[in-house]
Amino acid sequence: MRLDAGDRFPTVRGKTHGGETIAVPDDLDPDWKVLLFYRGHF
C-alpha cells in the first residue's frame, strides 16, 4: 500500500527487539517518527 502526504499510517502490530508487542502508530506519541523495518536473515 502506498501512503500519500496527509494519509494516516495504518495500524501495524509487531514485536520489538525486546519481545514486547507494539501497535504502530497507536502506542507512539503523536510527534513525527521514523520507522525502520529490518527483515533480517538466517
Secondary structure, 3 states (H helix, E strand, C coil): CCCCCCCCCCCEEEECCCCCEEEECCCCCCCCCCCCCCCCCC
